[in-house]
Amino acid sequence: MQDFRDLQVWQKAHQLTLSVYRATASFPDAERYGLSSQMRRCSASIGANIAEGCGRGGRKDFARFLRVATGSASELDYHLLLAKDLGMIGAEDYGRLAGDVVEVGRMLAGLLRKLTTEN
């Protein structure tokens, strides 16, 4: 069993989740159970799926969880755009967070490629 904390992609995903929590703290109260909750949930899902995949027995299971994490990153990407378009986050925060999502997505794709091409 590999320790997920040692993976750079998990470390980056964890930092992204912390940033999303900070960014959504200032959302309107009306969004507490709406967009704010969705953004927090899908951002946390990225790291959680990486961690769960590490705890599984083999490459195939790990790859499956990395694909789920990739889907959560795509979901977060959309929610960030929606939050920006609704004026809940500024352009600077959006740019930084969206860039982090892209980076995590690339890292997930690279790890997934490595897992599926190694013997």
PyMOL commands that set and color helices and strands:
alter all, ss='L'
color gray80, all
select helices_A, chain A and resi 4-6+8-24+29-31+35-54+59-85+91-117
alter helices_A, ss='H'
color red, helices_A
deselect
rebuild
show_as cartoon
